[in-house]
């Protein structure tokens, strides 16, 4: 019986292929061709299913994929529907974010900054490092902002924990600014227009020459330019036109950086979980901008860096009038201790970078390759 069935199948297959090869029966040729095509597509369909799901779906296979919303923002949502909330939902929403570490001592300056950004429909999130949240409620815009409180934590500590790329994925640009910036000559809308036109993934407003704590002269404003990427060799002995990397080219400092959505996704991963001050990280930001040409200083929109240090308290020798108390071993100069820890963390970060580069055999330094090409 089995031999009979096998014989019938073989004859049936030969008969089908005979039909396909027959020139007289064009219709059967079309049918066979269509069947072969369907068979091929079916065989190759299953492997392609694995390409549909993004990396964020890993570990979530217990859920139906369509239920996952992997993007978020900091827009405040009403807990009941009102006419105003419906109008806001239908209108244009904010696409840029201003995030700042703030203390109550800089309240007036922060108020000036925030009001400028709110005029351009920014979302505002404040990181309160002094724990004094109640002192802000008298400002009209305060209830529209997002407030996060954690005592004596730095900007980078807050950013690592509360500015996850998924949480800011709907914003085109993230402004991660310090609180001691003067914005008399700064307009957020004009700034963003320049950044978009020039394709700057990571940028900062230039610093007014009257600013204090100018650590790298590349950030100083050039009056006749709209923006610049490289250092003015006439202003320093450390940099020259031959310099190809930070802090002479492709560099922004940590007090007023602005990141595109793509750049922030990279920078967030660059921020170390356990290093709080972020020293040395500005030297590596260019790797997150897909090239040094995508990092720049905007000159036409500039700020005044006031250099007011409030995190951790003022220096002990500036606050104590008691000479004996100042000489006491019990008095701790917080500014000195902070600088000591920052320096220590800088060395740790350098060693981690060197170790990571050495261990990743597939990684190629794009800036080193560029330097060798210019030799």
HUGI-V311996 format. One record per backbone hydrogen bond with DSSP energy under -0.5 kcal/mol. CO is the residue of the C=O (numbers start at 1). NH is the residue of the N-H. Records with the same first field share a line. If there is no record, write none. Layout:
CO: NH, NH
This chain:
1: 5
2: 6
3: 7
4: 8
5: 9
6: 10
7: 11
8: 12
9: 13
10: 14
11: 15
12: 16
13: 17
14: 18
15: 19
16: 20
17: 21
18: 22
24: 26
25: 29
26: 30
27: 31
28: 32
29: 33
30: 34
31: 35
32: 36
33: 37
34: 38
35: 39
36: 40
37: 41
38: 42
39: 43
40: 44
41: 45
42: 45, 46
44: 48
45: 49
46: 49
47: 50
48: 51
49: 52, 53
54: 57
55: 58
57: 60
60: 63
64: 67
65: 68
68: 70
72: 170
82: 86
83: 87
84: 88
85: 89
86: 90
87: 91
95: 172, 173
96: 123
97: 99, 175
98: 125
99: 177
100: 127
102: 129, 130
103: 106
104: 107
106: 110
107: 111
108: 112
109: 113
110: 114
111: 115
112: 116
113: 117
114: 118
115: 119
117: 120, 122
118: 121
123: 98
124: 146
125: 100
126: 128, 148
127: 102, 129
128: 150
129: 152
131: 133
133: 136
134: 137
136: 139
139: 142
141: 144, 145
142: 145
146: 126
148: 128
150: 153
154: 158
155: 159
156: 160
157: 161
158: 162
159: 163
164: 167, 168
166: 72, 169
168: 171
172: 261
173: 97, 175
174: 176, 259
175: 99, 177
176: 257
177: 101
180: 306
181: 183
182: 304
183: 186
185: 302
187: 191
188: 192
189: 193
190: 194
191: 195
192: 196
193: 197
194: 198
195: 199, 200
196: 199
199: 201
201: 260
202: 296
203: 258
204: 298
206: 303
207: 221
208: 211
213: 215
216: 219
217: 220
219: 207
221: 223
222: 225
226: 299, 300
228: 297
229: 250
231: 233
232: 235
233: 236
240: 243
245: 248, 249
248: 231
253: 256
255: 178
256: 205
257: 176
258: 203
259: 174
260: 264
261: 265
262: 266
263: 267
264: 268
265: 269
266: 270
267: 271
274: 276
278: 281
280: 283
281: 284, 285
282: 285
284: 287
285: 288
286: 289, 291
291: 294
292: 295
294: 201, 202
296: 204
297: 228, 299
298: 206
300: 302
301: 206
303: 208, 305
304: 182, 306
305: 212
307: 309
308: 310
310: 313
315: 318, 319
316: 319, 320
319: 321
321: 323
322: 326
323: 327
324: 328
325: 328
328: 331
331: 333
332: 334
333: 337
334: 338
335: 339
336: 340
337: 341
338: 342
339: 343
340: 344
341: 345
342: 346
343: 347
344: 348
345: 349
346: 350
347: 351
348: 352
349: 353
350: 354
351: 355
352: 356
353: 357
354: 358
355: 359
356: 360
359: 361
360: 363
364: 366
365: 369
366: 370
367: 371
368: 372
369: 373
370: 374
372: 375
